[in-house]
Amino acid sequence: MQLVFPWPWALVFCGVCFSASVPREEASMHPDENDLTLATEYLQRFYNFEREPLTRTKRSNPSFSSKLADMQSFFGLSVTGSPDSQTLEVMRTPRCGVSDVEDYSHGTLSRWKKNKVTFGIGRYTSDMPAHVVDSLISSAVAVWGRASLLTFVRSYSDKADIMVDFTYGGHGDSFPFDGPGGTLAHAFGPGEGLGGDIHFDDDEYWSAGSKGFNLFLVAAHEFGHALGLRHSRDPKSLMYPVYRSQAQKVLLSSEDIINLNALYASQRQRPQPPSRFVWPPRFRLFYPGSRLPLALQETCDPNLSFDAVTDIMEALFFFKDRYLWIKHDEQYDIKEGPIHNFMPKIDKNINAAYSVPQRSTAYLFNGTRYWTMRGSLIKGRTKHIRAYGFPSWVKQIDAAVHITNTGRTLFFTQDKYWKYNENRKTMEKLFPRPIKDDFPGINMTVNAAVYKDGLIHFFSDAEVYKYNYSTKQITGVDKANSWLGCMEK
């Protein structure tokens, strides 16, 4: 039986700076025993350095110096053949565990011999809800799916081609995990049995953001290995060995795409996978390998604001001028384009929007008119907002949000707000009221609002304020563009 060797992520998280009690030059000339042990173990793991007798001095061993030079060359360091402080700093940085020297001049190994690859999730981490793990893993594999001729299909069988598991310690594959702060994950190349499988160390803390280790970023790298890709020397590559908590705007470099298609370009064109919103394929506007929408790929503008935000059928809709982004909950896979591409009956801006999940219905406002949307279809003609009971002096709704547990919809315009009873279809008495009186801390213009995870999220210019409606308190502030997957630099 042919053995399939894994590519373990051996990541030891470290800070930006490393303090030392001696100058950099002196430390490089006289590494202590701990430094030599670190360098030796690093070269054994990643550069095929054979273990030497303990009585032999490692730093004077020609094989040690040669392997160290290979490592320095790979990372673009000064090739000294000795463990200087710069080299040791790289060795301490988070990184993936695949050997850097085996055939690194060509970034690929074997490949799947079919165009449809299944993936499944066995054991989950307790660090986040299962549905969040599902979404992050699906988004990670979608990074590669958009850049290849492969179709990835979620399987709920333990016989999937690529099985994802969260485990710890010795877990039956001869490559045990080492607890917190060491090996994060490992993946096996394409093949039978363990081939393609990805294991994450559940002793680490996994998250969808910047705390602990970002599951999406690590999983996207691991899926590259599961497809047959090796590491790259290019720091812009997703397959670069070093773990980065901040993602690049375009995850796949040109080298990643070239190496991937060198393996799979000959396989027949895959069909477009179905979507919860079945928009025409020509409207799926992506650059290969990117997880950000086209309008943000160049700058991911920190000043981006939205005119309206609402959730419809487990997806979030973001409106800006005559443009629309659609993002399924907790996923990075975003559809985007002009509004009329998705909603041919609408050729205007959307000023406000809200949905009533119990009716599977959304309402989209422009000036004094609004559209009714059921499912993904616009129903009938526009209606006048006087149907809600607004006075004639109201010419535009700035924002709207439906509070599901009260059955009320809040409408915001300038510095006032209204409360509408969706069950009785009447505006409540004693409204409008000043926003600042009933929403302490919300002293700015409300551009958009959405109710999610028990909080009202108020969008104002480039910021979004998390607001607890029960305690009347702001619980957090984010950048509006973070909702489209942008990360602060």
C-alpha positions, 0 to 999 in steps of 0.5 A: 500500500502506498503511504500518503504523507500529510502536510501539517500546519505547524504554526506557533503564533508569535508577536510582531517583535522579538526581544533579545538581550544581545545585539542581532549580530552577536546572537547570530554568532553565538546561538544558544542551545535552545536556538540550536534545538529549534533550528534542528527540529525545524530542519528535520520537519521541513527540510529533510534534515536527518537526525544526528547523534546528540553528542555531535555539534549541530552548528558545525555539521556540514549537513546542518549548514547545507539544510539551513542554507536551503531554508534561508534561500527558500524564504529569501534570507541572507544565505549564511548557513548559520542560525542568525537571528533573522533566520530564527525569527522566521522559524518562530513565525506561524507556518504550514508544515509541508516540506519546503524542499521536496520538488518546490521548483514545481508547485504540484503533486498528484491530482484528482482524476475526476472533475467532481470532488466531494467534501464532508465534515465529520467531527466539529469544533466547539469553538463556533456553531456547526453552521458557521463551520459549514459556511467557512469550510464551504467558502474555503473550498469555493476559493479553489472552485472558482479558479478551476474546472472542478465541481465541489459537492458537499457530502454527508457521508464519511466516504467523501473524497475530502473529509474534514475533522477536528481532533486532537493528540494522537488521532490514528494517522501517525501524525499526532497533534501537539496541543495549543500553540503548535501544529494547527492542521494537516492535509493529505494529497489526493488519493484513496483512504486518507487521501485529501483529508484535512485534520484541524487541531481542536486544542487550538481556538478557531474563529471566523475572525481575528481571535485565535486562528481564522478557520477560513484562511487556514482551511483555504490553504489546506484545500490547496494541499488536498487538491495536490498543490505544494508550497510557493516561495511567493509571499503573495501566494495562498500556498506560501508556508507562513500563516497570515491572520490578515488575508490579501484582497485576492487570495489566489495569486497568478502562480496559484491559479497557474499551478491549479490549472496545470493539474486540472485544466484538461478536465471538462468544464464543470456545470454551474452549481445551483444557488439559493438564488438562481441568477443567470450565470452571466451575472456572477461577476467574480475574478478567479480566486477572489473572495471580495466583490469586484467593486472592492477588489482594488481598494476595499474602500474603508469609506464604503457606506450602504444605502440599504441592508436587509436579509432575504431567505438566509442571505444579506442584501447590500444596496449602494446607488444602483449596485447590489451585493448578495452574501449568504450568512457567514460566507465569503462567497458574494454575488454582485452587480447592478441591481437590475441584473438581479431585479429587472423591474428595478432601475432605481436606487434603493433608499431603504429595505426590510424583510418579514421572515414569517411572510418570506417577503421583503420591501424595497423603498425608493423615494415615496414608492416601494416594491414588494419582493417574495422569494427572489421575485418582485411582485406587482407594481410599486405602491405609495408609502402613504399605504403605511400611514406616513404623512405627505411631508415624508418624501423618503425613508432613510432606513427600515428594520423589522424586529421579529420578536415584536412584530414591529417595523421601525422606519427612520427618516432624518432625526425621527422614527416611526413604529409600524405594527405588521400584524395589524398593518397600522402605524402606532400612535405617538409616532414619530419620535426623536431617534436620540430619545429612544436609541441612546448613543445613536446620534447620527444619521441612520443610512441602513439597519438590519436585525440579526443575532438579536441586535439591531445593526445601524449603518451610518456612513462607513461604520456599523453600530451593534445595538441591543434593543432591550438594554438600549446600549451600543455593544460594538462598532465595526467598519461597514465593509467588514460585512463584505469580508474586508479586513482592516489593515 
